[in-house]
Amino acid sequence: MFELMIEDGRVAASNEVIRVVEGERVRLRWLANSEISIHLHGYDIEALLAPDLPTEWNFIANVTGRFPVEVHDSGASGHAAHDHHHSD
């Protein structure tokens, strides 16, 4: 399981990219200190996180690689972080 913290609209540096192997069961547990929208590239999974309320995603990896976590500014346009790394 990956424990992912988002503080003040930013993903912790150690959590900016998720590495998975095809067929692996992936569990992501999110915790944010403010309301924020997140997106896992390559899987097109999105969620709106509530402050201090853990959110968990469970899925089977359908491809091996590195997938960036993107944080969307919850109140304005644009992205707080946006990176594109997709394969090892």
Secondary structure, DSSP 4 states (H G I P E B T S, - for coil): -EEEEEETTEE-GGGSEEEE-TT-EEEEEEEESS-EEEEETTTTEEEEEPBT--EEEEEE-SS-EEEEEEEE-SSSSSEEE-------
